[in-house]
Amino acid sequence: MKARCGNCDYLFEREPGYFLGAMYISYALAVFKGTVAFLICYFFFEDVHTLTLCFAIVGVILLFSRRNYRL
């Protein structure tokens, strides 16, 4: 894509903060998924080590974030 219009010299750029709303929603979804993963591990698996719990939460966040990327 051209940087400027050939006729009127209009600059084709997105305004500052264009993706800021998407970042807020993505962060909120990641926090929600992490909280749900923690609660499931905490209540259904009693003897879970802290490091295993952290890996499980990060894995869930990464797995579902890739799934929701296009949203």
N, C-alpha and C positions, 0 to 999 in steps of 0.2 A: 504494500500500500504506500502511496506517496505521502510524504510528510506535509505537503501543502497543495492546495487546489491550484490547477493550472490557469484557471480563469480569474479568480478573485483573490488568490494568495491566502486563502483561509488556512489556518494551522489546524490539522487534524490531531488533536490531543485530548485526552480525557482530563477533566478538571481535577484539581488536587482533592484527595479524599474520596475518590470514586469507589474504591474497594473497601472503604472503612466499614460500611454497614455489613458487608459480607464477612469481614473479620470478626465483628462483634457476634454475629450469629454463629459462626464457626466455633468461636471460643465458648459460647454458651452451650452448644451441642456437645463439645468435648468435655466440659465440666459435668454436664448431665450424664453422659455415658460413663465417665469415670466414677461418679457417685453411685450410679446403678450397679456397676461392676463391683465396687467396694462393698455395697450392701449385700449383694448376692453372695460374694465370697465370705463375708463376715457372718452371715446368718446360716448359710448352708454348709460351709466347711469350717469346722471349729479349730482344727490344728493346722492352720496355714501360717507359714513363716512370713515375716514382714517382707523379705526380699521377693519371695514367690508372689505375694499379694501385689507388690509394686509392678512386677513383670506382667502379671495378669491384667492389671488396670491399663498399663501402657499398651499392651497388645490389643485390648478391646478398643481403646481409643483410636489406635492406628488402623485397625481393621475396619471399623465403621466409618472413620473419617474418609478413607478411600472410597467407601461405598456412597457417601453423601457428598462427594466432591462436586458433582455436576449440579447439585441443588443450589 
